[in-house]
Amino acid sequence: MEYIDIYSVIRRNIKKYRKARQMTQARLAELTDLSHEYIRQIESEKVANTFSVQTLYDISLALDVDVGLLFKQDTKDVIKN
């Protein structure tokens, strides 16, 4: 069975779509009514996995992407056991 760190997948995708839209973390924070610091933490690999489904949904709306795309994995996200 393959292990997928879904939090890492989501973090990378949020950052990817944010940058593709030439949006700063501060602007994403404004659009989601979250703090800039919290957006920074969500995108950071060094911070605990603490974001909610509601937060993901709000971010997907702000980024104008289907929430399912935030879960789409790249092959580098898979660890084979």
PDB file of N, CA, C and O in Angstrom:
ATOM      1  N   MET A   1       0.836  -1.180   0.000  1.00  0.00           N
ATOM      2  CA  MET A   1       0.000   0.000   0.000  1.00  0.00           C
ATOM      3  C   MET A   1       0.878   1.238   0.000  1.00  0.00           C
ATOM      4  O   MET A   1       1.920   1.276   0.653  1.00  0.00           O
ATOM      5  N   GLU A   2       0.451   2.234  -0.728  1.00  0.00           N
ATOM      6  CA  GLU A   2       1.214   3.475  -0.808  1.00  0.00           C
ATOM      7  C   GLU A   2       0.723   4.455   0.240  1.00  0.00           C
ATOM      8  O   GLU A   2      -0.483   4.617   0.429  1.00  0.00           O
ATOM      9  N   TYR A   3       1.645   5.103   0.914  1.00  0.00           N
ATOM     10  CA  TYR A   3       1.298   6.140   1.887  1.00  0.00           C
ATOM     11  C   TYR A   3       1.382   7.497   1.194  1.00  0.00           C
ATOM     12  O   TYR A   3       2.369   7.805   0.525  1.00  0.00           O
ATOM     13  N   ILE A   4       0.352   8.289   1.360  1.00  0.00           N
ATOM     14  CA  ILE A   4       0.336   9.626   0.793  1.00  0.00           C
ATOM     15  C   ILE A   4       0.167  10.615   1.930  1.00  0.00           C
ATOM     16  O   ILE A   4      -0.798  10.532   2.690  1.00  0.00           O
ATOM     17  N   ASP A   5       1.089  11.541   2.050  1.00  0.00           N
ATOM     18  CA  ASP A   5       0.968  12.603   3.041  1.00  0.00           C
ATOM     19  C   ASP A   5       0.049  13.662   2.444  1.00  0.00           C
ATOM     20  O   ASP A   5       0.501  14.576   1.755  1.00  0.00           O
ATOM     21  N   ILE A   6      -1.250  13.527   2.717  1.00  0.00           N
ATOM     22  CA  ILE A   6      -2.243  14.384   2.077  1.00  0.00           C
ATOM     23  C   ILE A   6      -2.061  15.847   2.469  1.00  0.00           C
ATOM     24  O   ILE A   6      -2.367  16.741   1.679  1.00  0.00           O
ATOM     25  N   TYR A   7      -1.570  16.098   3.665  1.00  0.00           N
ATOM     26  CA  TYR A   7      -1.327  17.485   4.067  1.00  0.00           C
ATOM     27  C   TYR A   7      -0.257  18.126   3.192  1.00  0.00           C
ATOM     28  O   TYR A   7      -0.379  19.293   2.820  1.00  0.00           O
ATOM     29  N   SER A   8       0.773  17.385   2.865  1.00  0.00           N
ATOM     30  CA  SER A   8       1.815  17.917   1.979  1.00  0.00           C
ATOM     31  C   SER A   8       1.266  18.162   0.585  1.00  0.00           C
ATOM     32  O   SER A   8       1.602  19.159  -0.055  1.00  0.00           O
ATOM     33  N   VAL A   9       0.421  17.254   0.114  1.00  0.00           N
ATOM     34  CA  VAL A   9      -0.205  17.417  -1.195  1.00  0.00           C
ATOM     35  C   VAL A   9      -1.014  18.707  -1.211  1.00  0.00           C
ATOM     36  O   VAL A   9      -0.884  19.517  -2.129  1.00  0.00           O
ATOM     37  N   ILE A  10      -1.837  18.895  -0.206  1.00  0.00           N
ATOM     38  CA  ILE A  10      -2.693  20.079  -0.130  1.00  0.00           C
ATOM     39  C   ILE A  10      -1.857  21.346  -0.034  1.00  0.00           C
ATOM     40  O   ILE A  10      -2.133  22.326  -0.725  1.00  0.00           O
ATOM     41  N   ARG A  11      -0.836  21.334   0.819  1.00  0.00           N
ATOM     42  CA  ARG A  11       0.035  22.510   0.978  1.00  0.00           C
ATOM     43  C   ARG A  11       0.645  22.926  -0.364  1.00  0.00           C
ATOM     44  O   ARG A  11       0.611  24.096  -0.745  1.00  0.00           O
ATOM     45  N   ARG A  12       1.198  21.946  -1.059  1.00  0.00           N
ATOM     46  CA  ARG A  12       1.838  22.239  -2.349  1.00  0.00           C
ATOM     47  C   ARG A  12       0.832  22.786  -3.362  1.00  0.00           C
ATOM     48  O   ARG A  12       1.134  23.709  -4.119  1.00  0.00           O
ATOM     49  N   ASN A  13      -0.353  22.207  -3.363  1.00  0.00           N
ATOM     50  CA  ASN A  13      -1.363  22.649  -4.320  1.00  0.00           C
ATOM     51  C   ASN A  13      -1.877  24.052  -4.010  1.00  0.00           C
ATOM     52  O   ASN A  13      -2.091  24.847  -4.925  1.00  0.00           O
ATOM     53  N   ILE A  14      -2.074  24.359  -2.748  1.00  0.00           N
ATOM     54  CA  ILE A  14      -2.496  25.715  -2.390  1.00  0.00           C
ATOM     55  C   ILE A  14      -1.455  26.715  -2.882  1.00  0.00           C
ATOM     56  O   ILE A  14      -1.788  27.718  -3.513  1.00  0.00           O
ATOM     57  N   LYS A  15      -0.214  26.431  -2.589  1.00  0.00           N
ATOM     58  CA  LYS A  15       0.863  27.336  -3.004  1.00  0.00           C
ATOM     59  C   LYS A  15       0.938  27.427  -4.524  1.00  0.00           C
ATOM     60  O   LYS A  15       1.111  28.517  -5.069  1.00  0.00           O
ATOM     61  N   LYS A  16       0.810  26.295  -5.214  1.00  0.00           N
ATOM     62  CA  LYS A  16       0.882  26.260  -6.681  1.00  0.00           C
ATOM     63  C   LYS A  16      -0.225  27.120  -7.299  1.00  0.00           C
ATOM     64  O   LYS A  16       0.042  27.950  -8.168  1.00  0.00           O
ATOM     65  N   TYR A  17      -1.457  26.918  -6.850  1.00  0.00           N
ATOM     66  CA  TYR A  17      -2.567  27.674  -7.432  1.00  0.00           C
ATOM     67  C   TYR A  17      -2.515  29.149  -7.039  1.00  0.00           C
ATOM     68  O   TYR A  17      -2.899  30.016  -7.824  1.00  0.00           O
ATOM     69  N   ARG A  18      -2.047  29.431  -5.840  1.00  0.00           N
ATOM     70  CA  ARG A  18      -1.916  30.824  -5.415  1.00  0.00           C
ATOM     71  C   ARG A  18      -0.907  31.548  -6.295  1.00  0.00           C
ATOM     72  O   ARG A  18      -1.168  32.652  -6.771  1.00  0.00           O
ATOM     73  N   LYS A  19       0.241  30.925  -6.507  1.00  0.00           N
ATOM     74  CA  LYS A  19       1.275  31.540  -7.340  1.00  0.00           C
ATOM     75  C   LYS A  19       0.838  31.632  -8.804  1.00  0.00           C
ATOM     76  O   LYS A  19       1.162  32.603  -9.486  1.00  0.00           O
ATOM     77  N   ALA A  20       0.109  30.633  -9.286  1.00  0.00           N
ATOM     78  CA  ALA A  20      -0.373  30.660 -10.666  1.00  0.00           C
ATOM     79  C   ALA A  20      -1.301  31.852 -10.894  1.00  0.00           C
ATOM     80  O   ALA A  20      -1.405  32.367 -12.007  1.00  0.00           O
ATOM     81  N   ARG A  21      -1.961  32.274  -9.842  1.00  0.00           N
ATOM     82  CA  ARG A  21      -2.855  33.424  -9.924  1.00  0.00           C
ATOM     83  C   ARG A  21      -2.163  34.722  -9.509  1.00  0.00           C
ATOM     84  O   ARG A  21      -2.799  35.765  -9.354  1.00  0.00           O
ATOM     85  N   GLN A  22      -0.846  34.631  -9.335  1.00  0.00           N
ATOM     86  CA  GLN A  22      -0.030  35.776  -8.935  1.00  0.00           C
ATOM     87  C   GLN A  22      -0.622  36.461  -7.698  1.00  0.00           C
ATOM     88  O   GLN A  22      -0.736  37.684  -7.628  1.00  0.00           O
ATOM     89  N   MET A  23      -0.988  35.629  -6.741  1.00  0.00           N
ATOM     90  CA  MET A  23      -1.609  36.098  -5.515  1.00  0.00           C
ATOM     91  C   MET A  23      -0.627  35.941  -4.357  1.00  0.00           C
ATOM     92  O   MET A  23       0.045  34.915  -4.243  1.00  0.00           O
ATOM     93  N   THR A  24      -0.547  36.932  -3.521  1.00  0.00           N
ATOM     94  CA  THR A  24       0.309  36.843  -2.346  1.00  0.00           C
ATOM     95  C   THR A  24      -0.419  36.095  -1.232  1.00  0.00           C
ATOM     96  O   THR A  24      -1.639  35.931  -1.272  1.00  0.00           O
ATOM     97  N   GLN A  25       0.339  35.649  -0.250  1.00  0.00           N
ATOM     98  CA  GLN A  25      -0.277  35.033   0.914  1.00  0.00           C
ATOM     99  C   GLN A  25      -1.176  36.040   1.622  1.00  0.00           C
ATOM    100  O   GLN A  25      -2.240  35.683   2.129  1.00  0.00           O
ATOM    101  N   ALA A  26      -0.745  37.295   1.654  1.00  0.00           N
ATOM    102  CA  ALA A  26      -1.542  38.337   2.307  1.00  0.00           C
ATOM    103  C   ALA A  26      -2.895  38.504   1.614  1.00  0.00           C
ATOM    104  O   ALA A  26      -3.920  38.659   2.278  1.00  0.00           O
ATOM    105  N   ARG A  27      -2.897  38.474   0.290  1.00  0.00           N
ATOM    106  CA  ARG A  27      -4.146  38.618  -0.450  1.00  0.00           C
ATOM    107  C   ARG A  27      -5.055  37.413  -0.233  1.00  0.00           C
ATOM    108  O   ARG A  27      -6.266  37.571  -0.080  1.00  0.00           O
ATOM    109  N   LEU A  28      -4.484  36.221  -0.219  1.00  0.00           N
ATOM    110  CA  LEU A  28      -5.271  35.024   0.057  1.00  0.00           C
ATOM    111  C   LEU A  28      -5.874  35.113   1.454  1.00  0.00           C
ATOM    112  O   LEU A  28      -7.027  34.732   1.662  1.00  0.00           O
ATOM    113  N   ALA A  29      -5.110  35.606   2.394  1.00  0.00           N
ATOM    114  CA  ALA A  29      -5.612  35.780   3.758  1.00  0.00           C
ATOM    115  C   ALA A  29      -6.803  36.735   3.771  1.00  0.00           C
ATOM    116  O   ALA A  29      -7.805  36.468   4.434  1.00  0.00           O
ATOM    117  N   GLU A  30      -6.701  37.830   3.053  1.00  0.00           N
ATOM    118  CA  GLU A  30      -7.805  38.791   2.979  1.00  0.00           C
ATOM    119  C   GLU A  30      -9.063  38.153   2.393  1.00  0.00           C
ATOM    120  O   GLU A  30     -10.161  38.340   2.916  1.00  0.00           O
ATOM    121  N   LEU A  31      -8.898  37.406   1.316  1.00  0.00           N
ATOM    122  CA  LEU A  31     -10.037  36.798   0.631  1.00  0.00           C
ATOM    123  C   LEU A  31     -10.716  35.707   1.449  1.00  0.00           C
ATOM    124  O   LEU A  31     -11.903  35.439   1.264  1.00  0.00           O
ATOM    125  N   THR A  32      -9.976  35.084   2.344  1.00  0.00           N
ATOM    126  CA  THR A  32     -10.519  33.983   3.142  1.00  0.00           C
ATOM    127  C   THR A  32     -10.865  34.395   4.557  1.00  0.00           C
ATOM    128  O   THR A  32     -11.398  33.599   5.330  1.00  0.00           O
ATOM    129  N   ASP A  33     -10.562  35.638   4.896  1.00  0.00           N
ATOM    130  CA  ASP A  33     -10.779  36.144   6.255  1.00  0.00           C
ATOM    131  C   ASP A  33      -9.962  35.346   7.284  1.00  0.00           C
ATOM    132  O   ASP A  33     -10.390  35.136   8.419  1.00  0.00           O
ATOM    133  N   LEU A  34      -8.783  34.914   6.850  1.00  0.00           N
ATOM    134  CA  LEU A  34      -7.831  34.239   7.726  1.00  0.00           C
ATOM    135  C   LEU A  34      -6.630  35.163   7.897  1.00  0.00           C
ATOM    136  O   LEU A  34      -6.449  36.100   7.119  1.00  0.00           O
ATOM    137  N   SER A  35      -5.820  34.905   8.901  1.00  0.00           N
ATOM    138  CA  SER A  35      -4.638  35.746   9.090  1.00  0.00           C
ATOM    139  C   SER A  35      -3.543  35.356   8.087  1.00  0.00           C
ATOM    140  O   SER A  35      -3.464  34.218   7.625  1.00  0.00           O
ATOM    141  N   HIS A  36      -2.714  36.337   7.779  1.00  0.00           N
ATOM    142  CA  HIS A  36      -1.570  36.084   6.897  1.00  0.00           C
ATOM    143  C   HIS A  36      -0.692  34.999   7.516  1.00  0.00           C
ATOM    144  O   HIS A  36      -0.208  34.111   6.815  1.00  0.00           O
ATOM    145  N   GLU A  37      -0.491  35.073   8.820  1.00  0.00           N
ATOM    146  CA  GLU A  37       0.335  34.081   9.517  1.00  0.00           C
ATOM    147  C   GLU A  37      -0.247  32.667   9.355  1.00  0.00           C
ATOM    148  O   GLU A  37       0.499  31.706   9.165  1.00  0.00           O
ATOM    149  N   TYR A  38      -1.551  32.547   9.429  1.00  0.00           N
ATOM    150  CA  TYR A  38      -2.174  31.229   9.293  1.00  0.00           C
ATOM    151  C   TYR A  38      -2.002  30.686   7.873  1.00  0.00           C
ATOM    152  O   TYR A  38      -1.742  29.495   7.698  1.00  0.00           O
ATOM    153  N   ILE A  39      -2.142  31.529   6.873  1.00  0.00           N
ATOM    154  CA  ILE A  39      -1.903  31.097   5.488  1.00  0.00           C
ATOM    155  C   ILE A  39      -0.451  30.651   5.337  1.00  0.00           C
ATOM    156  O   ILE A  39      -0.176  29.637   4.696  1.00  0.00           O
ATOM    157  N   ARG A  40       0.463  31.392   5.914  1.00  0.00           N
ATOM    158  CA  ARG A  40       1.883  31.025   5.868  1.00  0.00           C
ATOM    159  C   ARG A  40       2.094  29.650   6.501  1.00  0.00           C
ATOM    160  O   ARG A  40       2.835  28.822   5.972  1.00  0.00           O
ATOM    161  N   GLN A  41       1.442  29.419   7.630  1.00  0.00           N
ATOM    162  CA  GLN A  41       1.571  28.133   8.317  1.00  0.00           C
ATOM    163  C   GLN A  41       0.985  26.991   7.485  1.00  0.00           C
ATOM    164  O   GLN A  41       1.560  25.904   7.426  1.00  0.00           O
ATOM    165  N   ILE A  42      -0.138  27.236   6.855  1.00  0.00           N
ATOM    166  CA  ILE A  42      -0.760  26.193   6.028  1.00  0.00           C
ATOM    167  C   ILE A  42       0.187  25.770   4.910  1.00  0.00           C
ATOM    168  O   ILE A  42       0.282  24.583   4.598  1.00  0.00           O
ATOM    169  N   GLU A  43       0.883  26.719   4.307  1.00  0.00           N
ATOM    170  CA  GLU A  43       1.792  26.400   3.202  1.00  0.00           C
ATOM    171  C   GLU A  43       3.135  25.848   3.683  1.00  0.00           C
ATOM    172  O   GLU A  43       3.905  25.321   2.880  1.00  0.00           O
ATOM    173  N   SER A  44       3.420  25.960   4.955  1.00  0.00           N
ATOM    174  CA  SER A  44       4.712  25.517   5.492  1.00  0.00           C
ATOM    175  C   SER A  44       4.708  24.029   5.815  1.00  0.00           C
ATOM    176  O   SER A  44       3.764  23.518   6.417  1.00  0.00           O
ATOM    177  N   GLU A  45       5.758  23.348   5.413  1.00  0.00           N
ATOM    178  CA  GLU A  45       5.916  21.922   5.732  1.00  0.00           C
ATOM    179  C   GLU A  45       6.337  21.720   7.194  1.00  0.00           C
ATOM    180  O   GLU A  45       6.288  20.600   7.704  1.00  0.00           O
ATOM    181  N   LYS A  46       6.742  22.783   7.854  1.00  0.00           N
ATOM    182  CA  LYS A  46       7.296  22.684   9.205  1.00  0.00           C
ATOM    183  C   LYS A  46       6.269  22.888  10.313  1.00  0.00           C
ATOM    184  O   LYS A  46       6.603  22.821  11.496  1.00  0.00           O
ATOM    185  N   VAL A  47       5.018  23.138   9.927  1.00  0.00           N
ATOM    186  CA  VAL A  47       3.984  23.433  10.909  1.00  0.00           C
ATOM    187  C   VAL A  47       3.005  22.271  10.980  1.00  0.00           C
ATOM    188  O   VAL A  47       2.805  21.559   9.996  1.00  0.00           O
ATOM    189  N   ALA A  48       2.401  22.083  12.135  1.00  0.00           N
ATOM    190  CA  ALA A  48       1.469  20.973  12.344  1.00  0.00           C
ATOM    191  C   ALA A  48       0.295  21.026  11.370  1.00  0.00           C
ATOM    192  O   ALA A  48      -0.057  22.082  10.844  1.00  0.00           O
ATOM    193  N   ASN A  49      -0.287  19.881  11.150  1.00  0.00           N
ATOM    194  CA  ASN A  49      -1.428  19.740  10.240  1.00  0.00           C
ATOM    195  C   ASN A  49      -2.705  20.119  10.985  1.00  0.00           C
ATOM    196  O   ASN A  49      -3.297  19.291  11.678  1.00  0.00           O
ATOM    197  N   THR A  50      -3.124  21.368  10.837  1.00  0.00           N
ATOM    198  CA  THR A  50      -4.242  21.834  11.656  1.00  0.00           C
ATOM    199  C   THR A  50      -5.351  22.526  10.881  1.00  0.00           C
ATOM    200  O   THR A  50      -6.232  23.125  11.497  1.00  0.00           O
ATOM    201  N   PHE A  51      -5.343  22.467   9.577  1.00  0.00           N
ATOM    202  CA  PHE A  51      -6.389  23.180   8.858  1.00  0.00           C
ATOM    203  C   PHE A  51      -7.636  22.312   8.668  1.00  0.00           C
ATOM    204  O   PHE A  51      -7.552  21.091   8.534  1.00  0.00           O
ATOM    205  N   SER A  52      -8.783  22.975   8.661  1.00  0.00           N
ATOM    206  CA  SER A  52     -10.066  22.272   8.591  1.00  0.00           C
ATOM    207  C   SER A  52     -10.579  22.152   7.165  1.00  0.00           C
ATOM    208  O   SER A  52     -10.047  22.776   6.246  1.00  0.00           O
ATOM    209  N   VAL A  53     -11.607  21.351   6.994  1.00  0.00           N
ATOM    210  CA  VAL A  53     -12.257  21.207   5.705  1.00  0.00           C
ATOM    211  C   VAL A  53     -12.862  22.546   5.287  1.00  0.00           C
ATOM    212  O   VAL A  53     -12.806  22.911   4.113  1.00  0.00           O
ATOM    213  N   GLN A  54     -13.434  23.271   6.230  1.00  0.00           N
ATOM    214  CA  GLN A  54     -14.002  24.588   5.925  1.00  0.00           C
ATOM    215  C   GLN A  54     -12.923  25.535   5.407  1.00  0.00           C
ATOM    216  O   GLN A  54     -13.149  26.287   4.459  1.00  0.00           O
ATOM    217  N   THR A  55     -11.752  25.492   6.034  1.00  0.00           N
ATOM    218  CA  THR A  55     -10.633  26.333   5.597  1.00  0.00           C
ATOM    219  C   THR A  55     -10.232  25.973   4.169  1.00  0.00           C
ATOM    220  O   THR A  55     -10.015  26.860   3.344  1.00  0.00           O
ATOM    221  N   LEU A  56     -10.134  24.679   3.873  1.00  0.00           N
ATOM    222  CA  LEU A  56      -9.791  24.248   2.516  1.00  0.00           C
ATOM    223  C   LEU A  56     -10.832  24.724   1.515  1.00  0.00           C
ATOM    224  O   LEU A  56     -10.490  25.179   0.423  1.00  0.00           O
ATOM    225  N   TYR A  57     -12.083  24.622   1.881  1.00  0.00           N
ATOM    226  CA  TYR A  57     -13.147  25.064   0.999  1.00  0.00           C
ATOM    227  C   TYR A  57     -13.049  26.569   0.740  1.00  0.00           C
ATOM    228  O   TYR A  57     -13.156  27.016  -0.402  1.00  0.00           O
ATOM    229  N   ASP A  58     -12.847  27.341   1.797  1.00  0.00           N
ATOM    230  CA  ASP A  58     -12.712  28.801   1.664  1.00  0.00           C
ATOM    231  C   ASP A  58     -11.523  29.167   0.787  1.00  0.00           C
ATOM    232  O   ASP A  58     -11.612  30.079  -0.035  1.00  0.00           O
ATOM    233  N   ILE A  59     -10.415  28.462   0.957  1.00  0.00           N
ATOM    234  CA  ILE A  59      -9.227  28.715   0.135  1.00  0.00           C
ATOM    235  C   ILE A  59      -9.513  28.371  -1.320  1.00  0.00           C
ATOM    236  O   ILE A  59      -9.112  29.108  -2.221  1.00  0.00           O
ATOM    237  N   SER A  60     -10.201  27.261  -1.557  1.00  0.00           N
ATOM    238  CA  SER A  60     -10.505  26.888  -2.942  1.00  0.00           C
ATOM    239  C   SER A  60     -11.388  27.943  -3.609  1.00  0.00           C
ATOM    240  O   SER A  60     -11.207  28.239  -4.790  1.00  0.00           O
ATOM    241  N   LEU A  61     -12.328  28.505  -2.876  1.00  0.00           N
ATOM    242  CA  LEU A  61     -13.166  29.577  -3.423  1.00  0.00           C
ATOM    243  C   LEU A  61     -12.330  30.812  -3.746  1.00  0.00           C
ATOM    244  O   LEU A  61     -12.488  31.419  -4.805  1.00  0.00           O
ATOM    245  N   ALA A  62     -11.447  31.176  -2.832  1.00  0.00           N
ATOM    246  CA  ALA A  62     -10.600  32.356  -3.042  1.00  0.00           C
ATOM    247  C   ALA A  62      -9.662  32.160  -4.232  1.00  0.00           C
ATOM    248  O   ALA A  62      -9.360  33.108  -4.957  1.00  0.00           O
ATOM    249  N   LEU A  63      -9.205  30.926  -4.427  1.00  0.00           N
ATOM    250  CA  LEU A  63      -8.301  30.630  -5.545  1.00  0.00           C
ATOM    251  C   LEU A  63      -9.059  30.312  -6.837  1.00  0.00           C
ATOM    252  O   LEU A  63      -8.461  30.174  -7.905  1.00  0.00           O
ATOM    253  N   ASP A  64     -10.376  30.199  -6.721  1.00  0.00           N
ATOM    254  CA  ASP A  64     -11.231  29.870  -7.859  1.00  0.00           C
ATOM    255  C   ASP A  64     -10.829  28.538  -8.498  1.00  0.00           C
ATOM    256  O   ASP A  64     -10.698  28.424  -9.717  1.00  0.00           O
ATOM    257  N   VAL A  65     -10.636  27.530  -7.629  1.00  0.00           N
ATOM    258  CA  VAL A  65     -10.356  26.166  -8.085  1.00  0.00           C
ATOM    259  C   VAL A  65     -11.311  25.209  -7.382  1.00  0.00           C
ATOM    260  O   VAL A  65     -11.752  25.466  -6.262  1.00  0.00           O
ATOM    261  N   ASP A  66     -11.618  24.128  -8.037  1.00  0.00           N
ATOM    262  CA  ASP A  66     -12.426  23.093  -7.413  1.00  0.00           C
ATOM    263  C   ASP A  66     -11.663  22.544  -6.212  1.00  0.00           C
ATOM    264  O   ASP A  66     -10.468  22.269  -6.311  1.00  0.00           O
ATOM    265  N   VAL A  67     -12.339  22.386  -5.092  1.00  0.00           N
ATOM    266  CA  VAL A  67     -11.671  21.917  -3.874  1.00  0.00           C
ATOM    267  C   VAL A  67     -10.978  20.572  -4.105  1.00  0.00           C
ATOM    268  O   VAL A  67      -9.962  20.289  -3.471  1.00  0.00           O
ATOM    269  N   GLY A  68     -11.502  19.758  -4.985  1.00  0.00           N
ATOM    270  CA  GLY A  68     -10.886  18.463  -5.288  1.00  0.00           C
ATOM    271  C   GLY A  68      -9.484  18.588  -5.857  1.00  0.00           C
ATOM    272  O   GLY A  68      -8.655  17.698  -5.664  1.00  0.00           O
ATOM    273  N   LEU A  69      -9.212  19.679  -6.554  1.00  0.00           N
ATOM    274  CA  LEU A  69      -7.867  19.877  -7.111  1.00  0.00           C
ATOM    275  C   LEU A  69      -6.818  20.055  -6.027  1.00  0.00           C
ATOM    276  O   LEU A  69      -5.638  19.793  -6.260  1.00  0.00           O
ATOM    277  N   LEU A  70      -7.230  20.494  -4.851  1.00  0.00           N
ATOM    278  CA  LEU A  70      -6.268  20.661  -3.755  1.00  0.00           C
ATOM    279  C   LEU A  70      -5.776  19.311  -3.240  1.00  0.00           C
ATOM    280  O   LEU A  70      -4.735  19.231  -2.589  1.00  0.00           O
ATOM    281  N   PHE A  71      -6.531  18.248  -3.536  1.00  0.00           N
ATOM    282  CA  PHE A  71      -6.165  16.898  -3.098  1.00  0.00           C
ATOM    283  C   PHE A  71      -5.434  16.104  -4.172  1.00  0.00           C
ATOM    284  O   PHE A  71      -5.003  14.978  -3.924  1.00  0.00           O
ATOM    285  N   LYS A  72      -5.291  16.672  -5.349  1.00  0.00           N
ATOM    286  CA  LYS A  72      -4.661  15.956  -6.465  1.00  0.00           C
ATOM    287  C   LYS A  72      -3.162  15.833  -6.219  1.00  0.00           C
ATOM    288  O   LYS A  72      -2.461  16.828  -6.035  1.00  0.00           O
ATOM    289  N   GLN A  73      -2.696  14.618  -6.220  1.00  0.00           N
ATOM    290  CA  GLN A  73      -1.290  14.372  -5.887  1.00  0.00           C
ATOM    291  C   GLN A  73      -0.382  14.318  -7.093  1.00  0.00           C
ATOM    292  O   GLN A  73      -0.783  13.959  -8.200  1.00  0.00           O
ATOM    293  N   ASP A  74       0.841  14.685  -6.838  1.00  0.00           N
ATOM    294  CA  ASP A  74       1.926  14.562  -7.804  1.00  0.00           C
ATOM    295  C   ASP A  74       2.658  13.279  -7.405  1.00  0.00           C
ATOM    296  O   ASP A  74       2.564  12.855  -6.253  1.00  0.00           O
ATOM    297  N   THR A  75       3.361  12.676  -8.304  1.00  0.00           N
ATOM    298  CA  THR A  75       4.052  11.419  -7.996  1.00  0.00           C
ATOM    299  C   THR A  75       5.074  11.553  -6.882  1.00  0.00           C
ATOM    300  O   THR A  75       5.379  10.559  -6.223  1.00  0.00           O
ATOM    301  N   LYS A  76       5.614  12.736  -6.645  1.00  0.00           N
ATOM    302  CA  LYS A  76       6.602  12.914  -5.586  1.00  0.00           C
ATOM    303  C   LYS A  76       5.972  12.872  -4.198  1.00  0.00           C
ATOM    304  O   LYS A  76       6.691  12.841  -3.200  1.00  0.00           O
ATOM    305  N   ASP A  77       4.633  12.872  -4.117  1.00  0.00           N
ATOM    306  CA  ASP A  77       3.940  12.826  -2.842  1.00  0.00           C
ATOM    307  C   ASP A  77       3.711  11.408  -2.345  1.00  0.00           C
ATOM    308  O   ASP A  77       3.226  11.220  -1.230  1.00  0.00           O
ATOM    309  N   VAL A  78       4.047  10.413  -3.144  1.00  0.00           N
ATOM    310  CA  VAL A  78       3.780   9.019  -2.808  1.00  0.00           C
ATOM    311  C   VAL A  78       5.036   8.377  -2.239  1.00  0.00           C
ATOM    312  O   VAL A  78       6.124   8.491  -2.804  1.00  0.00           O
ATOM    313  N   ILE A  79       4.862   7.702  -1.110  1.00  0.00           N
ATOM    314  CA  ILE A  79       5.950   6.950  -0.489  1.00  0.00           C
ATOM    315  C   ILE A  79       5.554   5.486  -0.558  1.00  0.00           C
ATOM    316  O   ILE A  79       4.535   5.088   0.005  1.00  0.00           O
ATOM    317  N   LYS A  80       6.348   4.692  -1.240  1.00  0.00           N
ATOM    318  CA  LYS A  80       6.039   3.265  -1.376  1.00  0.00           C
ATOM    319  C   LYS A  80       6.608   2.502  -0.190  1.00  0.00           C
ATOM    320  O   LYS A  80       7.746   2.705   0.232  1.00  0.00           O
ATOM    321  N   ASN A  81       5.759   1.608   0.333  1.00  0.00           N
ATOM    322  CA  ASN A  81       6.182   0.746   1.454  1.00  0.00           C
ATOM    323  C   ASN A  81       6.621  -0.598   0.946  1.00  0.00           C
ATOM    324  O   ASN A  81       7.011  -1.459   1.735  1.00  0.00           O
TER     325      ASN A  81
END
